[in-house]
Amino acid sequence: MSTSVTTIVYPVDDLDATKPIFTALLGAEPHTDESYYVGYTVRGQEVALDPNGQGQGLSGPLPYWHVEDIDASTKSLVDLGAAVALPARDVGGGKLLAVLTDPTGNHIGLIQEPGT
């Protein structure tokens, strides 16, 4: 179902205060630096800051599992007892994200890259 976890998104409530911390921690400048998303790529790992994450119910870092078919993966996990917290949506350029929860309430992020 999944290929890997190479994306971790941190919900933040103060993007301007948090960005310098992650820039220093990661030793890299962000490749995307917008008011809605700050993203870094370090050794193939995407680390992002999302100022809208807390408003969507995310309370901590969320790893995203890369999948080939987000709809099929969502259905399979829901059939096994997961619940949809945030349905699949295009976040730009055809990249799809969804968030599910397991029966304990843990968030499970799914991401489908454009063209897959």
Residue pairs with C-beta under 8 A, 6 or more apart in sequence:
1 65
1 67
1 73
1 76
2 65
2 66
2 67
2 73
2 110
3 66
3 67
3 68
4 65
4 66
5 63
5 64
5 65
5 66
6 44
6 45
6 46
6 66
7 45
7 46
7 48
7 63
7 64
7 66
7 109
7 111
8 45
8 46
8 47
8 48
8 61
8 62
8 63
8 64
9 48
9 49
9 50
9 53
9 58
9 61
9 62
9 64
9 109
10 18
10 22
10 47
10 48
10 49
10 50
10 53
10 60
10 61
10 62
11 50
11 51
11 52
11 53
11 54
11 56
11 58
11 59
11 60
11 61
11 62
12 18
12 49
12 50
12 51
12 53
12 54
13 51
13 54
15 35
15 38
15 49
15 51
18 49
19 30
19 33
19 38
19 49
22 38
22 40
22 47
22 49
23 29
23 30
23 40
26 40
26 42
26 47
27 42
28 40
28 41
28 42
29 40
30 38
30 39
30 40
31 39
31 40
31 41
32 38
32 39
35 51
36 50
36 51
36 52
37 48
37 49
37 50
37 51
38 48
38 49
39 46
39 47
39 48
39 49
40 46
40 47
40 48
41 47
50 58
53 62
56 86
56 99
57 85
57 86
58 99
58 107
62 99
62 107
62 109
63 109
64 97
64 109
64 110
64 111
65 73
65 108
65 109
65 110
65 111
66 111
66 112
66 113
67 73
67 110
67 111
67 112
68 112
68 116
69 112
69 116
70 88
70 96
70 97
70 98
70 110
70 111
70 112
71 88
73 110
74 84
74 87
74 88
74 98
74 100
74 110
77 100
77 108
78 84
78 100
81 102
81 103
82 100
82 101
82 102
82 103
82 108
83 100
83 101
84 98
84 99
84 100
85 99
85 100
85 101
85 107
86 97
86 98
86 99
87 98
88 96
88 97
88 98
88 110
88 112
89 96
89 97
89 98
90 96
91 97
93 114
94 113
94 114
94 115
95 111
95 112
95 113
95 114
96 111
96 112
97 109
97 110
97 111
98 109
98 110
99 107
99 108
99 109
99 110
100 107
100 108
100 110
101 107
101 108
102 108
